[in-house]
Amino acid sequence: TVGTQTDYRDGEAQTDPYSPEYVVPSGSIPELLTLATLTWGRELPAGLAEVEMIERARAKRAWEATLPAMDNASQIAKRRKMMDDMERKEWAFREQEIEKLQEVRLEVLKKLLQKRVENQNELDAKCLDDHWQNHQKAKEEKIKKIQHDCVLMLRKLIAKRKNVMGKLERRDIIKEYTDFASQTYAPLSRIGYFPDNHSERYVVKSFYLETFAGLCELEASLPDSVTQVEIKAPTPKYATTKTGFIKRAVRLEAELAQVHQ
């Protein structure tokens, strides 16, 4: 009824399968020893290729048992012929294995080439996209410049059409002062007026603001209501009406004070 919980999972505590020591009796060849080269992690657990190898080894041992003995001279030619046939079969099987291995390598090479082609296509597409973006930006900037030049030329043509004959016009002072966008209120720098120049002439210079004596004189001229603040106490509101009833606002304030307490 008592359960335990470890700090590690079973996969972390699992080790390779144990291979005990063995002793082979004389005169016996166990079939299991033919698989001594297979170890855990190296062709074990056995897959389809390992099973085919084991079946081939069994077939070869069975074939070796059917070979004629070497004590009879008439059986030597038959034995040599059987061994040649088996050697040709072995070479044919080895060629099939080489072809399969080459096919696997060819498939891997095809995948690598396909991946390289896809990566190259992605790089080419990115380069083309970057070139297209750069051309689009240059095109937009060129269009903006053309539009800006077009607006300037149109303004110049409109200004020229106002006075085609080149006659002198008298200054209309009333029109200039009624139009807040005229040269009187908003002069243009291209005409030769720079509003930032001589800005110090707009600075207010006063004796009462720049000297201590002026400040004292200005403070003495101010009335007492400016320097001395008078606070009037608020007059209490009547809690009852003329008829003797308590007002609703006062009653609500009393209830709120009671709830607060």
C-alpha positions in Angstrom: 0.0 0.0 0.0 3.1 2.3 0.1 4.1 4.0 -3.1 7.5 5.5 -3.9 8.5 8.2 -6.4 12.0 8.6 -7.7 13.7 11.8 -8.8 14.7 10.3 -12.1 12.8 8.7 -15.0 13.3 5.1 -16.0 15.0 6.1 -19.3 17.8 7.8 -17.4 18.4 4.8 -15.2 18.2 2.2 -18.0 21.6 0.6 -19.0 22.6 -1.6 -21.9 21.5 -5.2 -21.7 23.9 -7.5 -19.7 26.0 -9.9 -21.7 27.2 -12.7 -19.3 30.4 -14.7 -19.8 30.0 -18.1 -21.5 31.9 -21.4 -22.0 31.6 -23.4 -25.2 31.8 -27.2 -24.8 34.3 -28.9 -27.1 32.8 -30.2 -30.3 29.8 -27.9 -30.4 29.3 -24.7 -32.4 26.3 -22.8 -31.0 24.4 -20.7 -33.6 24.1 -17.8 -31.2 27.9 -17.3 -31.3 27.7 -16.4 -35.0 25.9 -13.2 -33.8 28.6 -12.2 -31.3 29.5 -9.2 -33.4 26.1 -7.7 -32.9 25.9 -5.5 -29.8 23.3 -3.2 -28.3 23.2 0.0 -30.2 25.2 -1.5 -33.1 22.7 -3.6 -35.2 20.7 -4.5 -32.2 17.7 -4.6 -31.8 17.8 -6.5 -35.0 16.0 -5.0 -38.0 15.1 -6.3 -41.4 18.7 -6.2 -42.7 20.0 -8.1 -39.7 17.3 -10.8 -40.1 18.2 -11.2 -43.8 21.8 -11.6 -42.8 21.0 -14.3 -40.2 18.9 -16.2 -42.8 21.7 -16.0 -45.3 24.2 -17.3 -42.8 21.9 -20.2 -42.0 21.5 -21.0 -45.7 25.3 -20.9 -46.2 25.8 -23.3 -43.3 23.2 -25.6 -44.7 24.9 -25.4 -48.1 28.3 -26.2 -46.6 26.8 -29.3 -45.0 25.7 -30.5 -48.5 29.2 -30.2 -50.0 30.8 -33.5 -51.0 33.7 -34.8 -49.0 37.3 -34.2 -50.1 38.4 -37.9 -49.7 37.1 -38.9 -53.2 38.8 -37.6 -56.3 35.6 -37.9 -58.4 33.8 -35.4 -56.1 36.4 -32.7 -56.3 35.1 -31.3 -59.7 31.5 -31.3 -58.3 32.7 -29.5 -55.2 34.6 -27.0 -57.2 31.5 -26.4 -59.4 29.2 -25.9 -56.4 31.7 -23.5 -54.9 31.9 -21.5 -58.1 28.1 -21.2 -58.3 28.0 -20.1 -54.7 30.7 -17.5 -55.3 28.8 -16.1 -58.3 25.7 -15.9 -56.1 27.7 -14.1 -53.4 29.0 -11.6 -56.0 25.6 -11.0 -57.4 24.2 -10.4 -53.9 27.1 -8.0 -53.2 26.4 -6.2 -56.5 22.8 -5.8 -55.4 23.9 -4.4 -52.1 26.2 -1.9 -53.8 23.4 -0.9 -56.1 21.1 -0.3 -53.2 23.7 1.7 -51.3 24.3 3.8 -54.5 20.6 4.4 -54.8 20.4 5.6 -51.2 23.4 7.9 -51.7 21.8 9.1 -55.0 18.6 9.9 -53.2 20.5 11.8 -50.5 22.5 13.7 -53.1 19.2 14.6 -54.9 17.7 15.9 -51.7 20.9 18.0 -51.0 20.9 19.3 -54.6 17.2 20.2 -54.3 17.7 21.9 -51.0 20.6 23.9 -52.5 18.5 24.9 -55.5 15.7 26.0 -53.2 18.1 28.0 -51.1 19.6 29.6 -54.2 16.1 30.4 -55.5 15.3 32.1 -52.2 18.4 34.1 -52.3 17.7 35.1 -55.9 14.2 36.1 -55.0 15.4 38.1 -52.1 18.0 39.9 -54.3 15.3 40.6 -56.9 13.0 41.9 -54.2 15.7 44.2 -52.9 16.4 45.5 -56.4 12.8 46.1 -57.0 12.4 48.0 -53.7 15.4 50.2 -54.5 14.0 50.9 -58.0 10.6 51.7 -56.5 12.1 54.1 -54.0 14.1 55.8 -56.7 11.0 56.0 -58.8 8.9 57.6 -56.0 11.6 60.1 -55.2 11.8 61.0 -58.9 8.0 61.4 -59.1 8.0 63.6 -56.0 10.7 65.8 -57.5 8.8 66.1 -60.8 5.6 67.0 -58.9 7.5 69.6 -56.9 9.0 71.2 -60.0 5.6 71.1 -61.6 4.0 73.0 -58.7 6.8 75.6 -58.9 6.4 76.1 -62.6 2.6 76.4 -62.3 3.0 79.1 -59.6 5.4 81.0 -61.8 3.1 80.8 -64.8 0.1 81.9 -62.7 2.2 84.9 -61.4 3.1 85.8 -64.9 -0.4 85.6 -66.2 -1.6 88.1 -63.6 0.4 90.9 -65.3 0.8 89.9 -68.9 1.3 93.4 -70.2 3.9 94.3 -67.6 1.9 97.3 -66.3 2.8 98.8 -63.0 0.2 98.3 -60.2 -0.4 100.6 -57.4 -0.2 99.3 -53.9 -3.5 98.5 -52.3 -2.9 99.1 -48.6 -6.5 98.3 -47.6 -6.3 94.9 -49.3 -3.0 94.1 -47.7 -4.1 94.8 -44.2 -7.4 92.9 -44.6 -5.7 89.8 -46.0 -3.8 88.1 -43.1 -1.8 86.0 -45.7 -0.4 89.1 -47.4 3.2 90.4 -47.2 2.3 92.8 -44.4 1.5 90.0 -41.9 3.4 87.0 -43.3 6.4 88.2 -45.4 8.2 85.5 -47.4 11.9 84.9 -47.1 12.3 84.4 -50.9 11.4 88.1 -51.3 14.2 89.1 -49.1 12.6 89.3 -45.6 13.9 87.0 -42.8 11.7 87.2 -39.7 14.3 85.6 -37.5 16.7 88.5 -38.0 16.5 91.5 -35.6 14.3 89.5 -33.2 15.7 91.5 -30.3 13.6 94.5 -31.2 10.5 92.6 -30.0 11.9 92.2 -26.5 10.2 94.4 -24.0 12.6 96.7 -22.2 11.3 98.4 -19.1 12.8 100.2 -16.1 10.3 98.6 -13.8 11.3 95.0 -14.8 15.1 95.2 -15.2 16.2 97.1 -12.1 15.6 96.5 -8.4 14.6 100.1 -7.8 12.0 99.8 -10.5 10.6 96.6 -9.0 10.4 98.3 -5.6 8.6 101.3 -7.1 6.2 99.0 -9.1 5.5 97.0 -5.9 4.8 100.2 -3.9 2.3 101.4 -6.6 0.3 98.2 -6.4 -2.8 98.2 -4.2 -3.0 96.2 -0.9 -5.5 93.8 -2.4 -2.8 92.4 -4.7 -0.1 91.8 -2.1 -2.4 90.9 0.9 -4.8 88.2 0.3 -8.1 88.2 2.3 -9.8 85.0 2.9 -13.5 85.2 3.7 -15.0 82.4 5.8 -17.8 80.6 4.1 -21.2 81.4 5.5 -23.0 78.4 6.9 -26.0 77.2 4.9 -29.3 77.0 6.6 -30.2 73.4 7.4 -34.0 74.0 7.7 -36.5 75.7 5.4 -38.7 78.5 6.3 -41.5 76.1 7.2 -39.2 74.2 9.6 -38.4 71.1 7.5 -34.8 69.7 7.2 -33.5 69.9 3.7 -32.9 66.7 1.8 -29.2 67.5 1.1 -28.5 68.0 4.8 -30.4 64.8 5.7 -28.3 62.9 3.1 -25.1 64.4 4.5 -26.1 63.3 8.0 -26.8 59.8 6.8 -23.5 59.6 5.0 -21.6 60.8 8.1 -23.4 58.1 10.1 -22.6 55.4 7.6 -19.0 56.6 7.5 -18.7 56.3 11.3 
